[in-house]
Amino acid sequence: MPGINGDMDDPGESRRRTLSMTTVASPAIEAGAVTVVPVCRTVVLRLGPAVFFWARPKEIRVVRGGPAERVPIIDMTRSVQAALFAIAAVCGGFLAFRAWGKEKTS
């Protein structure tokens, strides 16, 4: 079906890299005249025999007889992770600043 899998990355190329990010489409699901394709973004980190893999939802492509319509998926887990990282960085910086200030005064 044209327009559904047109911008997928080359999966063979990602096997040769230590760190790779690819867009992967699941098999199409058809219900009557509507075709739905779930799409996710994957990150693969290869360190010798160890492989770390993380996939997150990206979008759903819906085809109703015309060009594919993209419906983005908002990944709340990723947003929460980013917020927690920012809070930890601010708190760590504050604690390091306080410890540095105490060492200078003593």
C-alpha positions in Angstrom: 0.0 0.0 0.0 1.7 3.3 -1.0 2.3 5.9 1.6 2.3 3.6 4.6 5.9 2.3 4.8 7.5 4.9 2.6 9.9 6.5 5.1 11.1 3.5 7.0 14.9 3.4 7.7 17.0 0.6 6.3 17.0 -2.2 9.0 20.2 -3.8 7.6 22.2 -0.6 8.1 21.2 -0.4 11.8 22.8 -3.8 12.5 26.2 -2.5 11.7 26.2 0.5 14.1 26.8 0.5 17.9 23.9 3.0 18.5 21.0 3.1 16.0 17.6 4.7 15.9 15.0 3.4 13.5 11.4 3.8 12.8 9.5 0.5 12.6 6.0 -0.2 11.3 4.0 -3.1 12.6 2.0 -5.2 10.2 -1.1 -3.5 8.8 -4.5 -4.1 10.5 -7.4 -3.9 8.1 -11.0 -3.4 9.2 -13.3 -3.0 6.2 -12.1 0.0 4.1 -9.8 1.3 6.8 -6.2 0.2 7.3 -4.3 1.0 10.5 -0.5 0.7 10.9 1.1 1.2 14.3 4.6 2.8 14.1 7.2 3.0 16.8 10.7 4.5 17.2 13.4 2.2 18.4 16.8 2.8 19.9 19.3 -0.1 20.0 22.7 0.1 21.8 25.1 -2.7 21.0 28.0 -3.2 23.4 29.8 -6.4 22.5 27.5 -9.3 23.4 25.0 -7.1 25.2 22.2 -5.4 23.4 20.0 -2.7 25.0 16.7 -2.0 23.2 14.1 0.6 23.8 10.9 1.2 21.8 8.4 3.9 22.1 5.2 4.5 20.3 5.4 7.2 17.6 2.2 7.4 15.6 -0.6 5.5 14.0 -1.1 5.7 10.2 -4.7 5.5 9.1 -5.6 4.9 5.4 -9.2 5.4 4.2 -8.9 5.0 0.5 -6.6 8.0 0.0 -3.2 9.2 1.4 -2.2 8.0 4.8 -3.2 10.1 7.7 -0.8 10.3 10.6 -2.2 10.4 14.2 0.7 11.1 16.6 0.9 9.3 19.9 2.0 11.4 22.9 4.2 9.2 25.1 3.5 10.3 28.7 6.2 8.0 30.0 8.9 9.8 28.1 7.5 13.2 29.3 7.6 12.0 32.9 11.1 10.7 32.5 12.3 14.0 31.1 10.7 15.9 34.0 12.2 13.6 36.6 15.7 14.0 34.9 15.3 17.8 35.0 14.3 17.8 38.7 17.2 15.4 39.6 19.6 17.7 37.7 18.4 20.8 39.5 18.4 19.1 43.0 21.9 17.6 42.3 23.2 21.0 41.2 21.7 22.7 44.3 23.2 20.1 46.7 26.6 20.3 45.0 26.5 24.1 45.2 25.7 23.9 49.0 28.5 21.4 49.6 31.0 23.5 47.7 29.9 26.6 49.7 30.4 24.8 53.0 33.9 23.7 52.0 34.9 27.2 51.2 33.7 28.7 54.5 35.4 26.1 56.8 
